Amino acid sequence: MSSRLNYGKTFLLGFGFFGLSVVWGVYNAFVPIFLSEKFGLSPIVVGFFMTLDNIAALFIQPPVGAWSDRLRTPMGRRIPFLLIGAPITAVAFGLIPLPAILPLFVACTSTLLLSAAFWRTPVIALMPDITPSEFRSQANGIINFMGGIGTIVALQTGGLLYKMSPNFPFWLGSGLVLLSALIVYLFIEEPKEYSTTEAQPGMFASLREVINDEDKSGLRILLPSSSGSSAFLL
């Protein structure tokens, strides 16, 4: 195991979170506008709609993460989720501004929420997979920095593009998701051997432990956030 953090590889891995941050930044900024102005939904309905990504994450990400822990393929155990989920996310996200009727709009956003939840946890798990434990705090900071850059791109560049056309921020996000996934696929190599020395508790056992813990910070992390997307926390 390396005695120092590989900053270059960590920055490249951060592109996975960068792409997701662009998507959620644009989604949270402009989807409420479509819902209220294009489809005439009430603020209560819009507010509920914007919590659906948290609900999808709560029910999809834990079992997908456990699945990726057990998966063994020639490409690794995390990358297959990226290769399947990221293109679907990109296509669904690019289609969001196009539907003129609400059911098609909901179909696009639902596909986005499900596909993004499908590959988010495996990509996040790549960091501890390839980083020695003593350097994971530094690596987490770098990846959070990349996520912050993605949010800035979404809000600043996306705002300028929205004035030109409501479609453009979403198409930018789609392109950056594909580019980010390609960077992670090309430059991040998963370890060939996996540690299996410790038995991992199931999802419900882990959730019960979090609920019963005197320190409630873990439980607060699981609760829906007002921003519509959870932080990169390990």
ABEGO torsion letter per residue (X at the ends): XBABBBAAAAAAAAAAAAAAAAAAAAAAAAAAAAAAAAAGBBAAAAAAAAAAAAAAAAAAAAAAAAAAAABBBAAEAAAAAAAAAAAAAAAAAAAAAABABAAAAAAAAAAAAAAAAAAAAAAAAAAAAABBAAAAAAAAAAAAAAAAAAAAAAAAAAAAAAAABAAAAAAAAAAAAAAAAAAAAAABBBBABBBAABBBBBAAAAAAAAAABABAAAAAAABBBAAGBBBBBX
